[in-house]
Amino acid sequence: MQIAFFDAKDYDLPAFVEYGREYGIGFKFYETKLTADTARLAKGYDGVCIFVNDRADAEVIDRLYEYGVKIIALRCAGYNNVDLKYCFGKIHVVRVPAYSPYAVAEHTMALLLTSVRRIHKAYNRTKDFNFSLKGLTGFDLHGKTVGVIGTGKIGKIFIDICRGFGMKVLAYDKFPAAEGVDYVPLEELLAQSDVISLHCPLTQETYHMIGKEAIAKLKRGAILLNTSRGALIDAEALLEGIKQRKVGAACLDVYEEESDVFFRDFSGHIIEDDTLARLISMPNVIVTSHQAFLTEEALRGIAETTCKNLATFFDGDICENELCYNCGNVENCMKKRKERCF
């Protein structure tokens, strides 16, 4: 098996090389992202391995199919960057539904603690030998209400972490699954929560779910956390909500226009994205560049599952992590994976 690996970073290579040898997979690592212009690099390969900011729309899929590519292996859980409907009948798609959900949940809490206790500001001050405490007053998380939108594996773990801090938990999910969780309508969650954390996938339904109308319903001074997908939040509406003091703080590990910025070094350069530049300039906004997944455990889990997905597929077996539109249910195939999707 020969796989073209796009958007490769130094931290990806060790685990993928190791598990690639174990499963008999050869990877060709490309630093460039997968686009219509770079799809030609996949010519002669059996499959491609892509990440969150690679593009697999109809144009790219047609080119990959023309080049004989049989599978797209997502090394992430989200799949909003792949046109699954267009893939059907042409190229199979697999993903990594879970690697280390603890990594993302713990990073979410790290962002929250950093924000409410002003740790980032204190760090910068003490580097200049400024030991004043002026402006560093935070607040206890104990007794506060956290609203968790999306109660999959990551959302459930984040709920457990919040409960450890003595927080009251409200949750919203279109398909409630967590036991012992107080599910409420979204409007009620927005109105009652001191902290709101997003842990749901990006779909047509959830696109900009936190926009102008949702922000207007927030408790004044609420903190927004997003370690899921950037386009869940309308960045312009968020910026306006911060300026109007409706949003007390925002902690973002993702951003809706991140593909041209994140994972790259722009120090010493001018950022052309004015919205992102203004958000970063706000004293109550913390931005990390899609870092939440980045732990040793998660990287190894991603590599192992991706290689196992590829090996299963090329061995002719049914891969439980395949995504398709064969039965109209992308993730939970009604055929229970008794046969391939096509």
Order of alpha helices (4+ residues) and beta strands (2+ residues): beta-alpha-beta-beta-alpha-beta-alpha-beta-alpha-alpha-beta-alpha-beta-alpha-beta-alpha-beta-alpha-beta-alpha-beta-alpha-beta
